[in-house]
Every structure is written in structure tokens, then in C-alpha cells.
Amino acid sequence: MSKLTIEEIWRYPVKSLQGERIRSAEVRSTGIIGDRQWSIVDNATGKNLTARREPRLLLAAARVVGDARDADNIGVEITLPDGSVASDDDALSEWLGIGVTLTRASEDSTGHYETQADETETGDWLTWTGPAGSFHDSTRTRVSVVSRQTLRDWDSRRFRINVITDGQGEDSLVGQQLTAGTATFDVVKQIDRCVVVTRPQPAHAATAGPELPRDLSVLKTINAKRASVLGIGCLVPAPGTIEVGASLGLA
């Protein structure tokens, strides 16, 4: 595989909310600083809400505030669908109609997630525990990568991918170690996809990204043509900086 070039970097501060496109990012063992660092927790169940259970999360947006180079000195701002900024847990609870708490990830706690086992959204709910230090679904993903060819004509926001490259061939990198800017990635898996990729999302004001309609064909195509996976999941053995225009290639 020839070297790929990073074309876009995305950070999603709050699990399942819209995120922000950035030019560069500091990457640590838990992923991009500020990425999946917060989650909205259902007070009644103790589970981390995602768009699988609560599709309305896709309608709100989050951005990091503070110095994004320093994980200890950042906060998050959440903009609700009506354009207002959620000032506290009460505002989030009123929006969703249930008691919720905005929770920050820590090395001492893990997220608790759920999904339905089939794409018809009629099956039993399965539950699992994610990694400590961030609210990623999988203990085997801290940074996600996909190429333009794999994305076809789909908007990357459907997949919550961190790094989008030119070219193709990322699937062949599983089991390999990559240099990404000044960081090092271990590619450990292909990423399974669920019904969330089919759900509607509003336009993305900061990037002029279009409104995304409900589209069941996205998951059907991934299941039929790509064995239900899209994108690769990476761990970060060596922290560093990634930026748009940097190369991503075999270490």
C-alpha cells in the first residue's frame, strides 16, 4: 500500500452527538483529545445513551471549548436542535424528556452500552461494557480511519469516523502498525456497523454539510457488499500530532 494522505479530521466530543471538523489534533492512548470524552447517561438505567436507543441525539451538536492540546483543560458546549446551548443536566433532561447526566470519561470508569441484534430494530437488546478513559464502543478502537473510496458517495458523518484519507486500501492494514503524523497507530480491527448509519441528521452548519435523510440502503449495502464493516479501528501505542495533509503509512 502506498502512503495515504489525511484529508479530514473529525472529533465527536459527546457520544452520538454531531461533532466538529478540525485541522489538527493531539492524539493520546485514549484517542484524539476531546473525542468521545463525554456521554449522556440515562439516570434510570445507568446506561450511556447512544443514537441506537435515542435517535434524537443525532440532532444536537457538541464542540470542545478550551485548549484542545491539553486534556485536563477542556470543556464541552452542547447546542440543542432549537439552537440553544444546554447549560446543565436539567436542560438536557428537559430536551430528552427523561432524567440524564452529562458524564465525562475517566480512567476509573467504563461506559455501558446497548444495541439490537438485527437491523430491523425489533430484536432483543444486547449490552456490553466499553473501555475506560473514553466513550468508544469498543475496547479495540481509539481512532477510526476510512478512505474516500470506501465511503463511496456517503457522508462521513453517518459513520462518526475520525480520520478520512484519500485513496483506498485501509482494510488491508488490519494487523499492521502505521505512522500517522507524529503518532503511531496499531490497526486492530474492521469496524462493525449498525442501524445508526441509516438515521437522519441535520445539516452541519460549520462545514456546510447537507441534511442527511433516513437511508436504509446504507446499511443494506454495507451488509451485502462489505460483510457489515466499514472503516478500521486503531489503538495508539505512541501519542503524537495528526493534521490535514499529513501522511499515513506503514511504520
C-alpha positions as a printed Julia matrix, in Angstrom:
251×3 Matrix{Float64}:
   0.0    0.0    0.0
   1.27   3.45  -0.87
   1.03   6.18   1.72
  -2.36   7.75   2.24
  -2.91  11.44   2.93
  -5.17  12.7    5.7
  -7.91  14.84   4.14
 -10.23  15.39   7.1
 -10.09  15.0   10.88
 -13.27  14.82  12.95
 -13.75  14.99  16.71
 -17.01  13.91  18.37
 -16.85  15.24  21.94
 -20.17  13.76  23.15
 -21.18  10.22  22.27
 -23.69  10.16  19.36
 -23.97  13.95  19.02
 -22.76  15.8   15.94
 -19.09  16.71  16.12
 -16.61  19.15  14.66
 -14.14  19.05  11.78
 -10.67  20.2   12.81
  -7.36  20.84  11.05
  -5.11  19.09  13.56
  -5.37  17.06  16.74
  -3.3   15.77  19.61
  -3.69  12.01  19.91
  -3.2   10.12  23.17
  -3.7    6.47  24.16
  -7.42   7.21  24.66
  -7.72   8.75  21.17
  -7.96  12.31  19.89
  -8.06  14.69  22.86
 -11.71  15.57  23.42
 -13.11  12.8   21.22
 -15.85  10.71  22.92
 -14.83  12.28  26.23
 -18.43  12.91  27.32
 -21.6   10.87  27.24
 -25.22  11.43  28.22
 -26.18   8.81  30.81
 -29.76   7.7   31.47
 -30.24   8.19  35.21
 -32.85   5.42  35.44
 -30.79   2.67  33.79
 -27.24   3.88  34.31
 -26.54   3.15  30.64
 -24.82   5.51  28.24
 -27.36   6.79  25.74
 -26.48   6.39  22.08
 -28.4    7.06  18.88
 -29.27   3.37  18.77
 -31.66   3.87  21.71
 -32.24   7.63  21.36
 -32.03   8.87  17.72
 -32.61  12.47  18.8
 -29.0   12.62  19.97
 -28.01  12.94  16.32
 -29.86  16.26  16.17
 -27.69  18.04  18.76
 -24.08  19.12  18.31
 -21.04  19.34  20.55
 -17.74  21.15  20.37
 -14.67  21.3   22.58
 -14.0   24.57  24.4
 -10.62  25.41  25.9
  -7.14  24.3   24.86
  -7.63  21.11  22.86
  -3.94  20.29  23.25
  -4.44  19.76  26.98
  -6.95  17.11  28.03
  -7.11  18.49  31.57
  -8.17  21.96  30.48
 -11.04  21.41  28.09
 -14.79  21.53  28.4
 -17.69  20.9   26.06
 -20.5   23.03  24.66
 -23.71  21.33  23.53
 -26.07  23.04  21.1
 -29.61  21.64  21.1
 -31.76  21.32  17.96
 -33.53  24.63  18.67
 -30.18  26.45  18.63
 -29.96  26.96  22.39
 -26.89  25.94  24.38
 -27.59  23.36  27.09
 -26.37  24.97  30.28
 -26.72  21.97  32.58
 -28.17  18.47  33.06
 -31.64  19.93  33.62
 -31.6   21.39  30.1
 -30.58  18.05  28.62
 -33.21  16.24  30.67
 -35.94  18.64  29.56
 -34.91  18.18  25.93
 -34.98  14.37  26.07
 -37.9   14.04  28.46
 -36.01  11.79  30.91
 -33.51  12.37  33.67
 -29.97  12.36  32.28
 -26.48  13.34  33.38
 -23.65  14.56  31.17
 -20.71  12.43  32.26
 -17.01  12.78  31.49
 -14.88   9.71  30.83
 -12.23   8.72  33.33
  -9.64   6.0   33.78
 -11.68   4.7   36.73
 -14.98   4.1   34.92
 -16.33   2.48  31.78
 -19.33   3.05  29.55
 -22.29   0.66  29.41
 -23.93   0.34  26.0
 -26.74  -1.5   24.26
 -27.84  -2.35  20.74
 -30.37  -4.51  19.0
 -29.01  -7.6   17.33
 -30.69  -7.08  13.95
 -31.13  -4.21  11.53
 -34.94  -4.37  11.72
 -34.78  -2.8   15.2
 -37.15  -5.45  16.57
 -34.67  -7.82  18.21
 -33.59  -8.13  21.82
 -31.24  -5.52  23.22
 -27.68  -6.69  23.81
 -25.48  -4.95  26.37
 -21.72  -4.63  26.82
 -19.05  -2.59  28.57
 -16.7   -0.25  26.71
 -13.17   0.87  27.54
 -12.11   3.14  30.38
 -10.85   6.62  29.55
 -13.25   7.34  26.68
 -16.74   6.53  25.45
 -15.8    4.45  22.43
 -18.0    1.41  21.83
 -15.08  -0.97  21.51
 -12.05  -1.68  23.66
 -10.2   -2.14  20.37
 -10.79   1.29  18.86
  -9.46   4.67  19.95
  -9.1    6.25  16.49
 -11.06   5.29  13.38
  -9.89   5.65   9.77
 -11.6    5.3    6.4
 -10.67   6.11   2.79
 -12.63   8.1    0.25
 -13.17   5.08  -1.99
 -14.66   3.04   0.84
 -17.02   5.92   1.7
 -18.46   5.88  -1.83
 -20.86   8.84  -2.01
 -21.91   8.56   1.63
 -21.38  11.46   4.01
 -18.74  10.55   6.59
 -20.92  11.95   9.4
 -23.06   8.83   9.19
 -20.13   6.8   10.5
 -18.51   9.07  13.1
 -15.06   8.35  11.62
 -12.1   10.35  12.99
  -9.7   10.3   10.04
 -10.63  10.37   6.36
  -7.9    9.73   3.81
  -7.55   9.87   0.07
  -7.1    6.69  -1.94
  -8.07   3.22  -0.84
  -6.82   0.04   0.8
  -7.27   0.62   4.53
  -8.95  -2.76   5.02
  -5.67  -4.5    4.19
  -3.94  -2.7    7.06
  -5.52  -4.75   9.86
  -2.67  -6.23  11.88
  -0.23  -3.54  10.73
   1.35  -0.58  12.51
   1.07   2.85  10.91
   2.68   6.21  11.29
   0.11   8.99  11.31
   1.73  12.4   11.52
   3.96  12.03  14.58
   1.72   9.38  16.2
   1.74   5.62  15.78
  -1.43   3.56  15.23
  -1.89  -0.18  15.65
  -4.68  -1.27  13.29
  -6.53  -3.99  15.16
  -9.95  -4.41  13.54
 -12.51  -3.53  10.92
 -15.45  -1.64  12.39
 -18.88  -3.29  12.5
 -21.79  -1.07  11.51
 -25.3   -0.8   12.94
 -28.61   0.91  12.2
 -27.32   4.34  13.28
 -25.74   4.85   9.84
 -29.22   4.93   8.28
 -30.66   7.63  10.52
 -31.39  11.26   9.53
 -29.17  14.1   10.67
 -29.49  17.87  10.31
 -27.2   20.0    8.18
 -23.79  20.7    9.71
 -23.53  24.47   9.98
 -19.77  24.73  10.49
 -18.87  22.72   7.38
 -21.96  23.41   5.25
 -22.58  19.67   5.34
 -26.03  18.85   3.93
 -29.01  17.48   5.78
 -28.85  13.68   5.76
 -32.15  11.89   5.14
 -33.08   8.48   6.51
 -31.47   5.98   4.15
 -31.92   2.26   4.8
 -29.84   1.43   1.72
 -26.63   2.47   3.51
 -26.66  -0.45   5.96
 -28.09  -2.85   3.4
 -25.19  -2.08   1.08
 -22.58  -2.39   3.83
 -24.04  -5.73   4.89
 -24.23  -7.08   1.34
 -21.04  -5.65  -0.14
 -18.72  -5.24   2.84
 -19.64  -8.03   5.28
 -21.16  -5.43   7.67
 -17.91  -3.5    8.24
 -16.69  -0.04   7.21
 -13.55   1.7    8.44
 -10.69   0.42  10.59
 -10.21   0.72  14.33
  -6.83   1.67  15.75
  -5.11   1.73  19.13
  -2.46   4.36  19.87
   0.8    2.92  21.24
   2.71   6.17  20.64
   0.99   9.57  21.07
   1.58  12.43  18.69
   0.01  15.04  16.45
  -2.02  14.45  13.29
  -3.01  17.14  10.81
  -4.71  17.53   7.48
  -2.15  16.87   4.72
  -0.03  14.51   6.83
   0.85  11.06   5.56
  -0.48   7.83   6.93
   1.54   4.76   6.01
   3.19   1.59   7.22
   5.61   2.09  10.1
